[in-house]
Amino acid sequence: MKLISGIFPHILVPALFTVWLPTGQAAAQSAAIAPVRGEVTEAGKATPLPGAVLRWLYDAAEAGAPVITTTSDAGGHFVLVRPARAASRLVVQALGYRPDTLAVPVSGAPYLRVALRAGAELGEVVVTDRAPAYSSLTPANVQMISGRDLTKSACCNLAESFETNASVEVTTSDAVSGAKQIQLLGLDGSYSLLTVDNQPALRGLAAPYRLGYLAGPWIENIEIIKGTGSVVNGYEAISGQVNVKLKEPEKTDQLLFNAYANDLGKFDVNLNTSARISPKWSTVLLLHTDHLGNRVDRNKDGFLDLPLATQFNAFNKWKYISGKGIVSEAGLGALRETRQGGQLDFRDTGEASFTQNYGTTQATTRYTGYAKTSYTWPARPFQSLGLLLTGTDHDFTSRYSYGYQTLHTDHDPSLPAYPVTNRSSRTYDGSQRTGQATLLFQSALGNTAHVYRTGLSFLYDNYDERLTAGRSYLTDTPASVEAREHRTRRELVPGAFAEYTYQNSRNLTVVAGLRADHHNLYGWQLTPRLNVKYDVLKNTVLRAAAGSGFRVANPIADNAAMLASAREFVIAPGLRPEKAWNLGGSATQYFTALGHPATFILDYYHTEFVNQTVADMYTDPGIISIDNLQPGGRSFARSLQAELQVELLKGLQVKGAYKYLDVRSTYGNSLLAKPLTPAHRAFLNLGYASAFDKWRADFTVQWFGQRALAHITDEHAHGTGHVYAPATAPRYALLNAQLTRAFKRLEVYAGVENLTNYRQPNPIEGANNPFGPTFDAAMVWGPVYGRLTYAGLRYRIE
C-alpha cells in the first residue's frame, strides 16, 4: 500500500490535528474575539490548496495556552478564530510544501492571502503484510504465488516457479530434451490456459518447451485458477488458468540483477531495469540468458542427463497513464533457443551424425508483441472500455535419430522373413502465426451490485507442421507422403461474449458467462460458465464452479516427448476438437492457530470429456496412436486436494497438502489410468524468516505415489477374461532446501534439490541400443540426474 500526496493531506492531517486537540480547540472558540479569514494557494500558480493546516504560534511567555487550528476547504479558504490571549504569528503547513509563518495584525479582521512554495515531496509509506495465498474475495478458486514465494527456490524459469506449490505438478517430458510440463487437476498443461498479464500466451506449438520461455525474475506473481474460469479469457481453459503477471514498469525495481549457477555447469543471468520517464510514461526492460555447455552423464547410461542448451530472451514493456482515465500498455519480446541432447559422443555435424550416434537437436525463434488500451469514465469508475491486441511469430526445427525395422528375405521366398533395423533421422519442424483481438466493455446495471462485461473477440491461428520419419512404404505416392507428413491448419474464430456479476455486498457473489464462437473449421461453439461464492460465516467461504471448455488439439506438439522413442506416430484422419465439462468447488476456512492466521482449503473437481484426442501407447506399444475418443468410451479426471497453511511460530510458515487424482481414458476398449499421472501426492513446505528478513530458510518435501507406465515392451492383453494392469512406478520422495541471506540491496542464496540423491534407475529404456525397437526416453517418472546444488545472488536498487 502506498500513500502519496493527494488525498493524504486533505484527509489525514486535519484528522490528526482534530483528534489530537479537540478540547483546546473548543475552549479557544468560546473565547474567540475576531476571526481571521483568508485563502491558501500554491505559489506561482494561484492554485487553491485544500487541507492546509493553520495554527497560532505563541511566545514562550504564553506557553500552556490552548492550541487553535483549522484547515483550508476545497477552495483553499479558511476561517481561524483568535485566542483569548493575544497572538500575532500564524503557521501555515501543507504536505509537499514549505511551511510559512505570517505576522497577523493584533486587531481587526484581516483577510490573508498565503502562497506556499513547493517543497520536498512526501516519501512513500509502504506497508507490507503476508496476504493469504487463497483469496477470500474472488468468486473463482484462486491461489496466489507471490513474488516472495518465487524466491523460496532457484526459480530460474516458470517451470521452477511451482516447486513450493501443491496445486500444480511439474513433470519432465523425456530424458533427452529436458522439457518440462505442468499438470493441473491431473490434466496436461495443454488443458489449462496459460496467460501473461491476462492475455493468452505460449499456446499451440510453443507448448512442449513453453515453461522455459519465461524467466523467474521477470515474474511479479502467479495466479492459479482452478476450474473453467471466465469466458472473457477465451474458450480453451478446461482444467483452469495459470496467469503470470510480469513486472510492472511503474512499480518494479529500478534495477534487478540475478545470477545463478549449479554443479551441472549451468548458469542463468537476468537483468531487469525500469525507468519512470515522466509522471505518465514508464518502461521496463527484461533480459535473460542461460547456458549449459557441460556434458553430464551421472547415471552412466551413455546419454546426457540434460541437453546442452543456450537461450537468449528479451522483453520490453511500456506503459502510459494519462491520469484522465486512459491507460495504455505495449510490449515486444524476442527469444532464441537451441538444444542438443542424446549420447555423449553425438556431435551435430550433419545428417550422417544422426545415424552414427543417437542425438537430438532443437532450435526455436519466437517474436511476440501486444498492445492494450483502456478508458475508464472519470465520473463512473466502474465503467470502462478496453482494446487488447496480441501477435506471435513462432518457428522451430527439430531432429531426432530414429531406428525402424523392415522385413528382409534375402530375395529367397523360401526363407522366413526377418526384421532389419534401419538408421535414419526423424524431423519435426513447424511454424505458427497467431493474432488475437478483444474489445471489452464493462459497466453496471443501476449500481455496482450488478456488473456486466461484454465484448467481441477474433482469433487467427495459422499452423504449418512437417513430421518426417525417414521411412517409406510400398504403397507410398507423392500425394500420400505429403498428406502423412505435412499438416497445415488455419483457424479464423470470431466470437462474442457476455458476463454478469451479482454481488450483494454481504455474502454472495455470482458470475455467469456465455460466449459464442464461430470456428471456420468446426462451426459454432457455445461455452457457458458459472462461478458462485457464498460466505457462510465471516471466515468460511464456499465456492462452486461449472462450465465447458473447447480446444483444437495439436497432436504432435502435445505429444512431442514421444519423438524421443522408437514409437511410430499414427495420426487418424478427421480429428475432432476436444470438448469437456468441468464441475467442482471448494471450501475455505480462515482461522487463528497459536495466535497466528491460518487457512484450510478443501477442493474437488471433476472433468468429463465429451471428446478428447487420445494418445494410445497401451494397445500397440511400438506405436503412439492418436485418435478421437472411441464411441462409448470415457475420459475423465477427478482431483481432490486438502491443504493447510499456518504460521506455527513468529516467522515460521508451514504448508501441507494431500492430493488424490483419478485420471482415466478408454484405450483399446479398456478404461485405464493415464500414464505418468500419480494417484497420490503429498506436499510439505517449511519457511522461516528472521526479523527484517535478514535470514530465510525453506525446506520442501514432495511425495509421489505410484503411477501407471506404458512401457514400449509391454503388450496390452485383449479378450474375454483378460484384465490388463499397466506397470507402475514406485513411490518416492524429493527433498529440497534453500538458505538466503539478505543485505540492504543484496541477497545471496544457496540450495540443494533432491537431497537424498534419488534417481530413476533406467530413465531411458534400451539405452544400449538406441536405434532398436525398444528404445524409449519418454517414460520418465523420477529424477534423472540426482542431487543438484546451486548458488546465486540478487542485487536490486528500488
N, C-alpha and C positions, 0 to 999 in steps of 0.2 A: 504494500500500500504506500503511495507517495502523496505527500501533502506539499503543495507549492502555492506560490502567491496566486491570488484569485479569490475564491470563496473563503479561503482560510482567514484573511484579515477582516473580512466583512462579518464573520460569524464568531470565530474562536476568540479573538482578542477582546471584543466587547463582552462576550460571555464570561471570560476570565475575570475582567475587572468588575463586572456586575455581581458575580458570585462572591468575589473576594471582599468587597466593601459595601454591602448593601446598607448596613446600619449607619455608616458615616455619611453616605450619600443622602439618606433620608433626613438625617439631622441637618445637613447643610441646606437642603431645600427648604426646610422650615424656617431657617434663619436668613434666607436669601434677601438681598436688597434689590439690586438692579441686574438683570441678566445680561450677559454678553452674547451677541449673535454674530454670525459670520458664515464663511464658507471655506472649504479646503480644496485646493486644486493641485494639479501636477505642474511644476514649474516649466515654462516654455510652451505648454500645450493648452493650458487652461481647462484640462480635463478634470471633471469632478472626481474626488477621491472619497468614496463611501467607506465607512468603517474606520476612519482615522480616530485615534483616541486623544482627547484633550483633558488636561488636568492642571489644577493650580499648583504652583511651586511656592512653598513657604520658606521664609528665612529661618535661620537656626533658632531665633528667639520665639518663633511661632510653632516649634515642634509640639506635637500632640494634637494639633488642630485637625478636624475631620477632613479627609481627602475627598475632594469633589471631582468627579469625572463625567464625561459624556462622550458620545461618538457621533460622527457625521452620518447623515442619512444617505439614501441612494443618490441624491443630487449633490452631495458634498456639504450640505448645510448643517449647522449645529446651533444649539442654544445651551449656554452654560450659565448656571446660577452662580452668584458671587457668595463667598463665605462671609460669615458674620465678622470675622477678623479681616482686616484689610489685606489684600494680596494683589500684587501688581505684575506678576510674571506667570505666563501661561506656557505649558509644554505641550507641543503637538507631535504625535508619533503615528506612523503608518508602516506596516511591514513592507520592506523593499524600498523604503525612502529614508533619507536622513532626517533625524528629529530636529525640531526647531524650537527655540524659546523666544517668546514675544513679550515686550513690555506693554501692559494694558493700562490706560488711564484709570485712576482710582475712582473717579466719579463719572456720572453719566451712563449712557447706554450705547457704547461704541459698536460699530459693525466692522468686523475684522475680515480681511481677505488674506488667507495663508496659502503660500505656494511652496510645496515641498519638492526638493530635488531628489531624483532617483539615486538610490544608494546600492549597497550590496544586496543581491537577491537572497531570499531565504533558502538555505540549503535544504536538500531533500531530507525528509524524515522517513526512514524505511523501517517498517515493522514486519518482522518475519515470524512465521509460525509453520509448523508441520501440519498441513491440512490432511484430513483423512484421504486415503487412496481411493476410497469409494465415495463418490459424491452423494449427498442426500437430496440434492436439488434437481438433478436431471431425470427426465422421465424414463430414459433408457438406462440399462445396466452398464455404467461407465466406470472403468478403473483407470486411474492416472498413474503413469510412471513419471515422476518429477525429474527435473534436472539433477537434483541431489541423488535420487536413486540411480541415475545413469553413471554416477561416479563410484558406485559400490563395486564395480567390476572394471575390467580393462576398457570395454565398450568402444572398441575401435570402429565398429560399424553397427548398422541396425541389427544384424543377426545377434550380436553380443549384448544388445540392449535389454534382452528379455531374460538374462541369466538369473536375476533376483526376483522373477515374477512367476507366479504359479499358473496363470491363466493361459499363457502361450508356451507351447513347446517348440524348441528349435532342434531340427534334426539334420544330420549330414546326409546329403543325397546319395553320394557314392564315394568310394575310396580312391578315386583317381582325380576328379576335378576339384574336390574340396568345397563344392557348392553346398549351401545350407538353405533349408526351407522351414517355414513356420507351420504349425498346426493350431487351429482354433476350434474348440468344440469337437475335437477329434478329426476334423477335415483338413485337407491340404490347404496351403496358403492361397491357392487359386480360387478358393471359395469364399475368402474374406477379402473385402475391398480395402486396398491399401491406398490411402490418400496422403498427400503432402499439403499442409495448410488447407485442409478440407477440399482439395481438388484431386480427382482420380489421377494416379501416377503409377509408374513402374508396373504396368499391366501388359498382358499379351506375351510377346516373345521375350520380354525382359524378365519374365517370371523365374527362370532357372537360377539366375545369379543376382536378382534384384536386392537381396538383403545386404549385399556388399557394395551397393551403389550409393548409400547414404552414410556419411561418416558420423560417428558418435558425437564428437564435439560440435557438430553443426546443429544438433537437436536440442530444442528447448524443453520439450516434454512429449510424451506419447499417450494417446488416449486409446484404450481398448474397449470397444463397444460390442457386447455380446448380443446376438440376435440380428434381425434384418435391418434395424435402424430406420433412418429417414429416407423417404422417396426423393428428397431433394438431391441426394448424392448419387442417384442413379439406380439401376435395376440389378447390378451384378452382385451385391452383397447377399450371400446366402447364410453363412455362419456368423458374420459380423463384420466389423470395420476396425482397421488399425489406422488411426490418424496421427501422422508425425508432424509436429509443429517445429519449424525451423526457427533459428534465431531471428528476432525482430530488429530491424535496423535502428529504431529509436530507443530500444530498451537494453540491448545487449552490451557486453563489454567493448570498450574501445579496441582492446587487443586481447586475444587469447591464443597462446602458443602451446601446443600439446605435442609431446614426443613420447614414443612407446617403442620398446624392443623386447623380444623374448629369446629364449635359449634355442629356438629353432633357427634363429638368424633373421627373423622377420622384423622390420621396423615400420612404424607409421609416423607421419609428421602432418600436423594440422596447423593452419594459421587462419584465424578469424580476425578481421579488422572492420570496424564500423566508424562512420563519421556522421555527425549532425551538421550538415552543410548550412542549414538555416533553421529557423523555428518550424518551417513547413517541410523541408526536404531532409531525408536521411538515407543512408545506404550501408549495406554490409557486404563484404566480400569473404567468401568461404572457400578455402583451399585445402586440398588433401592429396597426399600421395602415400602409397605403401609399396613395399618391395620385399620379396623373398627370393633370394638367389642361391640359397644353400640347399644342397641335395641331402635330404634326411631320410634314412630308412632304419628306424629303430626296431621294427619287428622282423627285420632281416628276411623279407619275402621277395626282395629284388625290385620292389616298387617304391617310388617316392611316397612318403606318408602324406605330404602336402605338395601341390603343384608349385612350380616356380611361377611367380606372378608379379606383375607390375601394374599399378594403376595411377593415373593422373585424373583428378576430378576438381572441378571448379564451379562455383555458383555465385552469382551476383544478384542482389535484391535491392530494389529502390522503392522508397515509399514517400508519398506526398499526402500531407494532412492540411487541408485548407483552413480549418478552423471554422468553416461555414457550412459544414455538412458533407463535403466531398472528401473522400479518401481513395487514393489510387495507389496501386502497387504493381510492379513489374519485375520479372526475374528472367535470367538467362543462365543455362547450365551446359557444361560440356564434359564428356568423360571419354577416356581411352583406357582400355584394359587388355592385357594379354596374359594367357596362362599356358603352361606346358607341363604335362604330367606323364605318368607311365613308368616304364622301367628305368633303372638308374643309368643304363647305357644309352638310352634314347637321346638322340640329337636331331632336331628338325633341320635336315639338310636337303629335303625334297621328298618326292613320292617314294623313292626306294627306302628311305629311312623308316617308313611306317611298316614295311614288310620285314625288315631286319630285326627290329626290336619293337615291343609294344609301346605306343606313345599316343598322346592326345594333345591337341592344340586348340585354343580358342582365342579369338580376337573380337573385341566389341568397340564400336564407336557410337556415341549417343549424344544427341543435342536436344535440349528441352527449352521451352520458353512459355511464359504465361503473362497475362495482364488481367487485372481485376479492378474495377472501379465501382464505388457505391456512393449513393447520395442519400443522406438522412435529413428529413424535413426538420428544420430547427425548432419549429413550434410543435412538432409531432415526433418525438424521439423514437416512437415505436414504429414509425413508417419509413421504409427505405426502398430503394431501387438499386439493383446491382447487376453488373455485366461481368462474366467470367469467361476468359478465353485461354485455351492451352493448346500447345502443339508439341509433337515429339517426332524425332527422326532417329530410328534405331536400326543399326546394321551390325551383323555379326557373321563370322565364319568359324567353322569348327571342323576338325578332322580327327577320326579315331582309327587306330589299327583295328583290323577286323579279319577274323578267320571264319570261313564257311566250308561246308562239305558238299561234294558232288559224288555221284556214283560212277565208279570206273570199272570196266570189264576187260581191259586189255585186248579189246576187239575180238574176244573169243566168246561167243554166246553160250558155249557150254560151261564156261566158268562162272561161278557166282559173282555177282557184283559186290564191290566193297567200297566203303567211303574213302574219299581222298580229301584232305584238308587243303584249302586254297588260302593264300595270304593276299590281303588287299587292304584297302582303307575305306572307311565309311565317312562321308562328308555330310554335314548338316549346316546349311547356310540360310540366312533369312534376312528380311528387312520388313520394317513396319513404319508406316506413316500414319500418324494419328492427329486429328484436330477435333476439338470439342468446344462448344459454346453453350453457355447457360445464361438466360435472362431471368432474374428473380425479383419479385416484388413482395414486400411484407407490409402488413398493416393490421389494424384491429377493427373489430366489429363493435362499435359502441364504446367499449372500454377494453383495457388490456387483459381482462379475464378471457376474452375471445380474440385470439390472434390467428391470422392465417398467412400462409405463404403460397404463392402460386408462380408458375413460370413456364418457360419454354426451353428446350434443350435440343442440341443437334450433335450427333457423334459421327465422325468419319474415321474409318479404320481400313487401311489398305495393307494386306499381308501378302508376302511373296516368300515361299519356303521351298527348299530343294533338299531332299534326302536321297543320297545315292549310296548303295551298299556294295558296289564293286562286283556284283554278281548278275548273271543273266539266266534266262530260261529259254527252252527250245521254242516256246510259243511267243516269244517276245517280238513285237514290232516297234518301230519308232514311236507310233502313237501310244501303244500300251506302256512303253517305258516312260514316256513323257507324263502320262496320266498317273503312273505309280510314283514317280519321283518328284514331280513338280506340283505344288499345291499353292493356289492363289485364292484370295478371298477379299472382296471389297464390301464393306458394310456401310450403309447410309441409314442412319436411325434418327429421324426427327421424333420428338416427344413433347408431351405436356404433363404437368403435374400440379397437384394442389394438396396442401396440408393444413389441417385445422387443429389448433391447440386450445383446450379449455383448461383454465386454472382458477380454482375458486379461492385462492389466496390462503386457504387453511390446510387442506389435507388431500386434495385430489387434483391430479393432472392427467389429461387425456390428450394423446396426439394421434390423430387419424389421417392417413395419407393415401393417395391413389395416383398412380402415374400410368399413362398410356403411351406406348412407343410403337412406331411402325417400322419394322425391320424390313429392309428391301429383299432379304432372302427368306425370312420366316414369317412375315406378315405382322399382324397386330399382336402386341403382348401387353397384358394388364398386370400391374404389380400393386396389390393392396398391402398396407402395413398399418399396424396398430400398436401403440405403447401406452400403458396405463401405470401410473404411480399413485399409491394410496398410503398416506401416513396414518397408520393405525393409532400410534401414540407419538409423542414428541420425538422419541428416539427409535421408533420402529417403522421401517419403510418396506412396503410390499410393492413388487413390480410384476407386470405381466406383459408379454410381447407375442405377437403373431404376425406373420407375413410371408410373402413369397419372394423368391429371387430367380433371376434368369441370366444365363451366360452362354456364350458360344465358346466351346472348348477349342483349345489348340493342342491336338492330340500328341504331337511330337514334343513341343516345348513343355507341356505339362508332365511328360514322362521322359525328359531329356536324360535323367540319370541312367536309364536303361540302355543308352547308347554305349555305356562303358561295360558291355557284356556281349556274349555271343548270341544273345537273343535277336531274332529277326522281327522287325516291325511289320505287322499285318494290320492295316487300317481299313475297316469296312467302308464301303461307299454309303452315301446317304446318311451321314451322321446328323442327328437332330440336336437342337440346342438343349442344354441342361436346364432343368427347372426343378425347384424344390420348395417345400413349405417348412418353415421353422416356427416352432411354438415353444414357449418356455417362460420362465420367470425367476424371481429371486426374492429373498427375504434378508433384510439388512437390519442388524441391531447395533446401535451405538450405546455404550455403557461405560462405567468407570470401574477400573480394577486397580486396587492398591493405590488409589488416589490419582490414577493417570487414565487418560482416554483410551478406549479400546473399541474394536469393531469386529463383529462376527457376521459373515455373509454365507448364505447357502443358496445355490442356484442350480437349476436343472433345465436343459434344453434338448429338444428332440427335433432332428432334421429328417424329413422324409422326402426322397426324390421321386418326382413324377417321371423324370427321365434323367439318366446320367450316362456320360461317356465312360464306360467301364474298361479299365486296362486289366485284362485277364492274364496272369502269369501262372495260374494253377493248372488249367486244363491241358495245355501243352507247354511244358517248362522251357522248351527251346524257342518259344515264340511269345511275344507280347501282342496279344490280340486285342485290338481297340475297337469297340462296337457300342451300339446303344444298349441300354439295359434291356434284358430279354423280356418278351411279353410274359406277364405273370410274375416276373422276378421282382425282387425288392432290393432297395439300397437305402440304408438309414444310418444315422449316427445319434447316439444318446450320450449326454455328458452331464455328470453330477459332480459338483465341486463344493467343498466346505472349506472356509478359510477364516482364520483368527489372526487379528493384528492387535498387539497390545504393547504398551510400554511398561515392562516389569519394574524397572528402576529408572531413576532420572538418567536419561541419555542412552538407555538400553532398549532398543526396539526389537520386537520378536514378531515374525510372521510364520505361521504354519498352515499347511493346506494339504488336503487329500482330494484326489480326483479319480473318478471311475469313468471309463469310456467303453462303450459298446458300439463298435463300428463294423457293419457287415454289408456285403453285397452278394448278389447271386452270380456265382461263377460255375459254368457248366452244370446248371440245374441244381447246384448246391449252394446253400446260404452259408458263406464262410466269412471269417474275420478278415478285415482288410490287412494286408501285410504291413509290418513295421509300425503298427499302432499299439502301444502298450495299454492293457486294460486297466492297470492300476498305476498311480503315480502319487508319491508323497513329496512334500517340499518343506524345508525349514530354513529360515534366514534370521541370523542374529546380527544386529547392527548396533555398535556402540560409538558414541561421540562424546568426547570430553568437553569441558567448559570452553566456549568460544570456538568449538570445532577444531581445536588445535590437533587433536589426535582422533582418527576414525578407524575403526576396525570392523570388518564384515566377514561373516562365516556363513556359507550356504551349503546345504545338503540336499541333493536331489536323488530320490529313489525311484527306480523304474521296475515295474512288474514284467511278467512275461509278455511277449508279443509274437504274433504269427509271422512265419517266414515262408517265402516261396522260393525254395532253392531250385536252381536250374537243373539239378539232378533228380528232383522229386517227380513222382508221377501221381496224377490225380485219378483216384480209383472211381470208376463209374459202375452203375448197375445195381440191381436189387441186392440188398444185404450188405453193400459196401458203404461204410461211413468214412469219409476222408477226414483225417485230422492233420492239419498242417504242422510242420515242425515249429518249435518255439525257441525263442532266445531266452537265456537265463535272466534271473533278476540280478540287478546290480545297483550300486550307489556311487554318486560322484560328489566329492567334497572340494569346495573352493574356498580360498581365504585371501583377504587383501588388507593391507595396513597403509594408512595415509597420514602424512604429517603436513600440516598446513602452516604457512608463514603469512606474512602480510599480503604478498602478491604471488607467492609461490606455493605450490603443492607438489609433494614428492610421494609417489606411491609404489608399492611392490606387492606382488601377489603370486599365488600358486593355484593353478587349476588342476583338478584330478589329483588330489594329494596322495591317494593310495596307489597311483600309477596303474589303475585298472585299464586293461585293453581287451578289445575283441580278439580272440585267438586267431581267427582267419578272416580278416575283413575282405579278402579277395579270394574267391573260390577259383581253383585252377590256376593259381599264380605261376606255377611251374610250367604251364603250357597255355600261355595267353591267347594263342591262335586256335586252341582246341574248342570242342563243343561244350565244355563245362566251365568256360571262363565266365566269371560274373563278379564285378566290383560294385554292384548296386544293392546287395543285401547287407547294408551297413546298419547295425543296431547299437553299436557301442563306440567308445573312443578308439581311434586308430593309432595315434602317436604317443599315448600315455601322458605322464606328468608334464606340465608346462609351467615354467617360471617366467615372470616378466617384471619389468620395472618401467616407470615413466615419470613425467613431470608435466605440470600445468602452470603456466605463467600468465597472469592476467593483469590488465590495467582497466579498472572500472570506468 
